[in-house]
Amino acid sequence: MKTTIKKAILPAAGLGTRFLPATKASPKEMMPIVDKPLIQYAVEESISCGIEEFIIITGKNKRAIEDHFDSAYELEEKLKSTGKNKLLEEINKLSHVNFAYIRQKVALGLGHAILCAKPFVDNEPFAVILSDDVIDPEYPLLKEMIKIYEKKKCPVIALEEVPMSEVNRYGIVDGKPEDGVYRIRDMVEKPRPEKSPSNLAIIGRYILTPDIFGILEKQKPGAGGEIQLTDALKRLVKKTPIYGYLIKGKRYDAGDKIGYLKATVDLALKNRELSGDFKKYLIEKAKTLR
């Protein structure tokens, strides 16, 4: 698939505090859902759109991410010698993809993480994917967003309707429906429910243009003392149109323990090798909880 979006930024420098102690020395992005780490779902989603260049923003204790996407000669030879060709194919299916790694020395927020990738992006549009927002692999959200970008030639961000009681967990937009998308007028980071302009929450999929970097370079810290991407987009929308796309498929907040468990159950039930036995187990388990 040919695409105008050739590069994706995957911020992965966060501390993963919601999953401590599991993430004390291991990256949150390497936590598995069934048999793949969170970050691999994001990479495979991008590859399905024709993206094959990735910029991963890392930090302390994130070396496992680099190792995961690197070759593993001894493991590959072992799989070859034992005839485990299916597993060999599985671990090598990303060998054609190019990865660059940038160290974010201090976790100064999502906006700062994206700014770190500026030298690698050049003057072209790019995707930003937050790997703890897991999208059902059967739902082509990123493809749909790229189509909108190719039509509008403006930034596109993914939106999801959330309960008003939860708007203080997200960036929230004020938007007007227009031709199947929302023309965004304003946005605010983690508002109080009574002051929220809507319940349309920004989730972890963005198609951005290089003009965001100039704004991020001058952006002052916002909520949590961090450089917020939402604050930069709030300034950008005054200069150029930004569109929001309301997702139509399933999204899991795998950065939250309950969301992570829901993603694990649902994706395990879609796994051909596991679904039968796992479904039987869940049915039997449910009987004991009545």
N, C-alpha and C positions, 0 to 999 in steps of 0.2 A: 504493500500500500504506500503510494507516494503522499507526502504530507508537507505542508508549509512549516510545520512545527518539527524541528529536527533534534532539539535538545530538551532535556527535562532536568530540573533541579529537584533533588530529594533532600530536604533538610533533615539531618539525623544527629544533631549535636545536643539535643535536650537531655535533661538529667533523668527523665523517666521516674519521677518521684512517686507517681500513683501506683507503681508496681514494685516499690521497695518491699523486702530486701532483694527480690529477684534481679533487680536492675542495678544493684550496688556496683558490680564489676562487669556486668554483661549488658550490651545495648538493648534497649527496649525494642528497637527495630528488628532484632534477631529472635524475638520471642516467636515460637512457631504456632501457626494455626494449621492443625492436622500435620502436614509434613513439609511445610514451607514457612520460612520466616516472613514476618509482616512486610519487610522491605522488598522481598522478591515478588509478592503479589503486585506491588506498585510498579516494579520494573516490567513484569509481564504485561500488565495493563498498558503500559506505554509502548512496548514492542508491538502489541496488536494494532497500534495506530501508526506504525512505521517509524517510531522514534528509536534510535539506536545509539545515541550519545547521552551519557548521564553524568551529572555533576552532583556528587554526594557531599554534603556539608557535614563533617564529622567533628568530634571533640574527644576529650579524654575517655579512655576505656572503650573506644569504638573500633579498635583494630579488627575485631571479629567480622565486621562488615566487609572490610577489604579482603580478608582471607576467604570469606564466603564466595565472593565473585571472582576470585583468582583461580588459577589451575591448581589441581591437587594430584601431582604426578604419582605418588605412591598409592593413593586411593584408586586412581584410574587404572593403574597396572594390576592392582589386586582384583578389581572388578572384571578386567579383561581375562585374567588368568582363571577366574572362577566361573566364567561364562555368564556373568550378571550384566548382560548387554542392555537390558531395559533401564537399570539403575545408572549405567554408564552414560546412556543417552540423556537421561534426566539431568545429571549433574553437568553435562556439557552443552545443554541446549542454549545457554546464554554466552557461549564462547565467542560469538561473532559481535558481541556488544562492547562498546568502548566506555570505560569508566574513568572519571577524573575525581580526585579526592582533595577537598580543601578543608583545612583545619580551622574551625572557629574557636579561637583561643579562649574567649569568654562568651558564655551563653547570654547574649544581649537581645534575644528575641528573634521572631521569625523574619521581621524586616531586615535585621542585620545579617541573618543567615543568607538571605537571598542576595543582599548586597555583596557578600563575599564571593559570589559566583560571577560578578560582572566581567572580570578579565576573560572568562571562558565562553561567555555568551555571545560576545561581539554585538553587532548591530542587527539583531534578528529577534523575532518573537520566540517565546519559550514557554514550556509548561512548568508548573510547580505542583508537586504531588506530596501530600503529607501521608506517610505510609500507615499511620495509626487510624486514618479514615479508610477502612477497607470497603471497597465497592464489590458487590456480587460480580464475580468474573463473567457471568453470563450477560451482564448489563453493560453496554458500550458507552458509558458516560463520557469518557474522554474523547472518543470519536465524535460524539454529538457536539461537544464543545468546540472541537477543532472545525467542524463544519460551520458552526455559527461564526467563529473567528474569520474563516475564509470568506464568508458572506459580508460581515460587518467591518472587518479589518480594524477591530478595536478589542481591548481586553475583555475577557469573558471569565466570570467566576461562577462556581457551582453554588446553588442555594438549596436549602431544605427547610420545610416548614417544621417548626419545633413548638412545643407548648410554651405559652407566655411565661410560665413559671421558670423556664430554663433559658430565657434569652440572655441572662447575665453570664452565661457560659460561652457566648459566641460573639463574633462580629455580626451586627444586624444591619440590613439595608432598608432604605426607603426607596421603593421603586415603582414604576408605572408600567403595567402590561403593554407590550408593543410587539406585534408580529410574532407571538409565540414565546417571547422572552420578556425580561424586565429591563427597561431602561432605568438605570440606577441614578437617583438624584442625590442621595447622601447615604452615609453609613456611620455607625458608631460602634466602638468596641465595648462589649460586655455591659450594656445598659441595664439599669434597674427596670423591672417589668413595667412600672407605671410611666416610665419615660421612653420606652422603646417605640420606635417608629413603625414596627411591624413584628411579625414572628418569622420573618425570612432570614434564616441564619446562613452565614458563609461557611462552607465546609472545605475540606482540604484538596480542592482541585481548582487550578487557576491556569488560564492562558494569558500571559502578560507580554507587554512590549517594552523595549529597552528604555523608554522614557521614564519608567518607574525608578531607574537607578539614580537619576539626578535628584529625584525627590527624596529617596531613601538616604542619600548622602547628607542631606540637610535636616532629616527628620529627627525631632527631639524625642526622648523617651516618653512613653505614655503609660497605659495601664501596667501595673506590676514593675514599673521602672524599666521597661523594655522598649525597644524600637519596634513598634507594631506595624505590620503590613497594612492592616485596616486603616490606620491613620494616614499612611502614605497614599492609599487608594482614595481616601476621602479628599485629599488635596488634588489627586490626579483627575478625579471626575469633574472638577471645576474647569479643567482644560480640554478634556477629551471624553467622548462617550465611553461608558463602561456598561456592559450588559451582564445580567444575571440569568442563569439557566436553572430552572427548578427541576431537580432530579426526579426521575420517574421510576427508578429501580431501588434496590435495597442498599443501604449504607450502614456500616457498623462502626461505632466509635470504639475501636479496639484499644484506645488509650485509656479506657475505663474498664474496670474489671468485669462488670456485668456485660458490657458491649463485647468484650473479648470472649467471654464464655458463650454468648449468643452466636458470634461469628464461628467459633469452633464447632458448635453443635450443628449449625446450618450447613457449613461447608463440609463437615464430615458426612452429613446425610446426602450430599451431592457427590461424594467420592464413590466411584463404582466399586472399588475394592472393599470399602468399609461400610457402605450404607446399609446393606442387608443386616449384618450382625449388630451394627450399632443401633439401628432402628428397633430391633428386637429387644436389645438391652434397655433402651429408653422406655419402651412400652412396659416391660417388666418392672423397671424402677418406678415408673409412674403409679403402678398398681400398689406398691408398698407405701406410697405417700398419701393415699386416699384416707 
